[in-house]
């Protein structure tokens, strides 16, 4: 029995030693680094700021930030917003915000049992990627902060109808969104979300004079349509739509968002 005791002890030590070596060899692989979300998303927001849409709660800064965070937390892409109402000529275009993609970590190891030198190279490579990603994150956050503090505040939240004519031109909003959806590389997006915060009542000439919407929203195959407060959905024909009565329901839905 005395012979087997040191033999068993040496066996356990050998197993533990090789286990530690194996763990060390994996310590600096790309897989050991942080997960990089890589979903490419575009969110297009139609925001009705006209006085006739009082039945819907107006969006505020926190709401915009929550929508933008869907992109920053899940990957990269673009956020775009267009005012529904009667914006001034310099506010009729779509306001955009770019969220750049983070660099993916790459496993540069060529062996299942890398040497210490190879591990060092992998670690250095990972550190470079991490440093680049920190810069990208800071730049993205700077863009978001600028959009929320300047563009949103000066051009959207403080909206006033042009020359005091409080009309709701939904055809104009559709026209802007359609042009955006026809831009190159729309097929590259994993998900395109079009959200319309409006009752859908078209008053393009004067407030109170309701007219039929003439334009058709030309959604791409990878686009999803969300309507918040829209009354008559017949204008969308047989398109698949997601409806919410108000913004609380929509933002509650966003809490469980997954980019599949």
C-alpha positions as CSV (number, residue, x, y, z in Angstrom):
1,X,0.0,0.0,0.0
2,X,2.9,2.4,0.8
3,X,4.0,2.1,-2.9
4,X,0.7,3.2,-4.3
5,X,0.3,6.3,-2.1
6,X,3.2,8.4,-3.7
7,X,2.2,7.0,-7.1
8,X,-1.4,8.3,-6.7
9,X,-0.1,11.6,-5.4
10,X,2.2,12.0,-8.4
11,X,-0.7,11.1,-10.7
12,X,-3.0,13.8,-9.2
13,X,-0.2,16.4,-9.4
14,X,0.4,15.5,-13.1
15,X,-3.3,15.9,-13.9
16,X,-3.5,19.2,-12.1
17,X,-0.3,20.5,-13.7
18,X,-1.4,19.6,-17.3
19,X,-4.8,21.1,-16.5
20,X,-3.2,24.4,-15.5
21,X,-1.1,24.4,-18.6
22,X,-4.2,23.8,-20.8
23,X,-6.1,26.6,-19.0
24,X,-3.1,28.9,-19.5
25,X,-2.9,28.1,-23.2
26,X,-6.5,29.2,-23.5
27,X,-6.1,32.3,-21.4
28,X,-5.3,34.7,-24.2
29,X,-7.4,33.3,-27.0
30,X,-9.8,35.5,-28.8
31,X,-12.7,33.5,-27.4
32,X,-11.7,34.5,-23.9
33,X,-12.3,38.2,-24.7
34,X,-15.5,40.2,-24.5
35,X,-18.4,39.3,-26.9
36,X,-18.8,41.9,-29.6
37,X,-22.4,42.4,-30.7
38,X,-22.5,42.5,-34.5
39,X,-26.1,43.0,-35.4
40,X,-26.4,45.8,-38.1
41,X,-29.6,47.7,-37.4
42,X,-31.3,50.8,-38.9
43,X,-34.1,52.5,-37.0
44,X,-36.2,55.0,-38.8
45,X,-38.4,57.1,-36.6
46,X,-41.3,59.2,-37.8
47,X,-42.1,61.7,-35.0
48,X,-45.4,63.5,-35.2
49,X,-44.8,66.9,-33.5
50,X,-48.0,68.6,-34.9
51,X,-50.6,70.0,-32.6
52,X,-53.3,67.7,-34.0
53,X,-51.7,64.6,-32.6
54,X,-52.5,65.3,-29.0
55,X,-53.9,61.8,-28.5
56,X,-50.3,60.4,-28.5
57,X,-47.8,61.3,-25.8
58,X,-44.9,63.3,-27.4
59,X,-41.5,61.7,-27.4
60,X,-38.8,63.2,-25.2
61,X,-35.1,63.0,-24.8
62,X,-35.2,59.8,-22.7
63,X,-37.4,58.1,-25.4
64,X,-34.9,59.0,-28.2
65,X,-32.0,57.7,-26.1
66,X,-33.9,54.4,-25.4
67,X,-34.4,53.9,-29.2
68,X,-30.8,54.7,-30.0
69,X,-29.6,52.3,-27.3
70,X,-31.2,49.5,-29.2
71,X,-28.5,50.0,-31.9
72,X,-25.5,50.7,-29.5
73,X,-26.3,47.7,-27.3
74,X,-26.9,45.2,-30.1
75,X,-24.2,46.2,-32.6
76,X,-24.0,49.0,-35.1
77,X,-25.9,50.9,-37.8
78,X,-27.9,54.1,-38.2
79,X,-30.6,55.9,-36.4
80,X,-32.7,58.3,-38.5
81,X,-35.6,60.6,-37.5
82,X,-38.0,62.7,-39.6
83,X,-40.5,65.2,-38.3
84,X,-44.2,64.6,-39.2
85,X,-46.0,67.9,-39.3
86,X,-45.0,71.0,-41.1
87,X,-41.3,71.5,-40.4
88,X,-39.3,74.5,-41.7
89,X,-37.4,73.9,-44.9
90,X,-34.2,73.4,-43.1
91,X,-35.8,70.7,-40.9
92,X,-37.5,68.6,-43.5
93,X,-34.6,66.3,-44.1
94,X,-34.0,63.1,-42.1
95,X,-31.7,63.6,-39.1
96,X,-29.1,60.8,-38.9
97,X,-26.9,59.3,-36.3
98,X,-24.2,56.7,-37.1
99,X,-23.1,54.0,-34.7
100,X,-19.8,52.4,-35.8
101,X,-19.1,48.7,-35.5
102,X,-16.6,47.4,-32.9
103,X,-13.7,45.4,-34.2
104,X,-14.1,41.6,-33.7
105,X,-11.5,39.6,-31.8
106,X,-9.6,37.1,-33.9
107,X,-7.9,33.9,-32.8
108,X,-4.4,34.1,-34.3
109,X,-3.2,31.0,-32.5
110,X,-2.1,28.2,-34.9
111,X,-1.7,25.4,-32.4
112,X,-3.9,23.7,-29.9
113,X,-1.0,23.9,-27.5
114,X,0.5,27.3,-28.1
115,X,3.9,28.2,-26.7
116,X,4.3,31.1,-24.3
117,X,5.6,33.2,-27.1
118,X,2.4,32.5,-29.2
119,X,0.2,33.2,-26.2
120,X,2.0,36.6,-25.7
121,X,1.3,37.5,-29.4
122,X,-2.4,36.6,-28.9
123,X,-2.5,38.7,-25.8
124,X,-0.9,41.7,-27.5
125,X,-3.3,41.3,-30.5
126,X,-6.3,41.3,-28.1
127,X,-5.0,44.4,-26.3
128,X,-4.8,46.2,-29.6
129,X,-8.3,45.3,-30.5
130,X,-9.5,46.3,-27.1
131,X,-7.8,49.7,-27.3
132,X,-9.4,50.3,-30.8
133,X,-12.8,49.3,-29.5
134,X,-12.5,51.7,-26.6
135,X,-11.9,54.5,-29.0
136,X,-14.8,53.5,-31.2
137,X,-17.1,53.3,-28.1
138,X,-16.0,56.8,-27.0
139,X,-16.6,58.2,-30.5
140,X,-20.0,56.5,-30.7
141,X,-21.0,57.9,-27.3
142,X,-19.8,61.4,-28.4
143,X,-22.0,61.2,-31.5
144,X,-25.0,60.1,-29.4
145,X,-24.4,62.9,-26.9
146,X,-24.1,65.5,-29.6
147,X,-27.3,64.3,-31.3
148,X,-29.3,64.3,-28.0
149,X,-28.0,67.6,-26.8
150,X,-27.9,69.6,-30.1
151,X,-29.8,68.1,-33.0
152,X,-32.7,66.7,-31.0
153,X,-33.0,69.8,-28.8
154,X,-32.7,72.4,-31.5
155,X,-34.5,70.8,-34.4
156,X,-37.0,68.2,-33.1
157,X,-38.1,68.7,-29.5
158,X,-38.5,72.5,-30.0
159,X,-40.4,72.0,-33.2
160,X,-42.7,74.8,-34.3
161,X,-44.9,74.6,-37.4
162,X,-43.5,76.6,-40.3
163,X,-45.0,80.1,-40.4
164,X,-47.4,79.0,-37.7
165,X,-49.3,76.7,-40.1
166,X,-49.9,73.6,-37.9
167,X,-50.6,71.0,-40.6
168,X,-49.7,67.3,-40.7
169,X,-48.1,66.2,-44.0
170,X,-47.7,62.4,-43.8
171,X,-47.1,62.1,-47.5
172,X,-44.0,64.2,-47.1
173,X,-42.8,61.9,-44.2
174,X,-43.4,58.8,-46.4
175,X,-41.5,60.4,-49.2
176,X,-38.4,61.0,-47.0
177,X,-38.6,57.5,-45.6
178,X,-38.9,55.9,-49.0
179,X,-35.9,57.7,-50.3
180,X,-33.9,56.5,-47.3
181,X,-35.0,52.9,-47.9
182,X,-33.8,53.1,-51.5
183,X,-30.3,54.1,-50.6
184,X,-27.5,51.6,-51.4
185,X,-26.6,48.7,-49.1
186,X,-30.1,48.5,-47.4
187,X,-29.8,44.7,-47.9
188,X,-26.8,44.7,-45.7
189,X,-28.8,45.4,-42.5
190,X,-29.8,42.5,-40.3
191,X,-32.9,44.4,-39.3
192,X,-34.6,47.7,-40.4
193,X,-37.2,49.1,-38.0
194,X,-39.6,51.8,-39.2
195,X,-41.5,53.3,-36.3
196,X,-44.3,55.9,-36.8
197,X,-45.4,57.8,-33.8
198,X,-48.5,59.4,-35.2
199,X,-52.3,59.0,-35.4
200,X,-51.9,58.8,-39.2
201,X,-54.4,61.7,-39.8
202,X,-53.2,63.5,-42.9
203,X,-53.9,67.3,-43.0
204,X,-51.5,68.5,-45.6
205,X,-53.2,71.8,-46.5
206,X,-54.6,73.2,-43.3
207,X,-55.4,71.9,-39.9
208,X,-58.8,70.1,-39.7
209,X,-58.9,69.4,-43.5
210,X,-58.3,65.6,-43.6
211,X,-57.2,64.2,-47.0
212,X,-56.3,60.7,-48.1
213,X,-52.6,59.7,-47.9
214,X,-51.4,59.5,-51.5
215,X,-47.9,58.0,-51.0
216,X,-47.3,54.3,-50.2
217,X,-44.7,53.3,-47.7
218,X,-42.2,51.2,-49.7
219,X,-40.8,48.8,-47.1
220,X,-37.8,46.6,-47.9
221,X,-38.0,42.8,-47.3
222,X,-35.8,43.2,-44.2
223,X,-37.9,46.0,-42.7
224,X,-40.5,45.8,-39.9
225,X,-43.2,48.4,-39.4
226,X,-44.3,49.6,-36.0
227,X,-47.3,52.0,-35.6
228,X,-47.9,53.9,-32.4
229,X,-51.3,55.5,-32.2
230,X,-52.2,55.1,-35.8
231,X,-55.9,55.1,-36.5
232,X,-56.7,53.8,-40.0
233,X,-54.2,51.2,-41.1
234,X,-55.9,50.5,-44.5
235,X,-53.3,52.7,-46.2
236,X,-50.7,49.9,-45.6
237,X,-52.7,47.3,-47.6
238,X,-51.7,43.8,-46.6
239,X,-48.3,44.7,-45.1
240,X,-47.5,43.1,-41.8
241,X,-47.7,45.7,-39.1
242,X,-47.1,45.9,-35.3
243,X,-49.5,48.2,-33.5
244,X,-49.3,50.0,-30.2
245,X,-51.9,52.2,-28.6
246,X,-49.3,54.5,-27.1
247,X,-45.6,55.0,-26.4
248,X,-45.7,53.0,-23.1
249,X,-46.6,49.8,-24.9
250,X,-43.9,50.3,-27.5
251,X,-41.1,51.1,-25.0
252,X,-42.2,48.1,-22.9
253,X,-41.8,46.0,-26.0
254,X,-38.3,47.4,-26.6
255,X,-37.1,46.2,-23.2
256,X,-37.2,42.6,-24.6
257,X,-35.7,43.4,-28.0
258,X,-33.5,40.8,-29.5
259,X,-31.8,41.1,-32.9
260,X,-32.4,37.6,-34.4
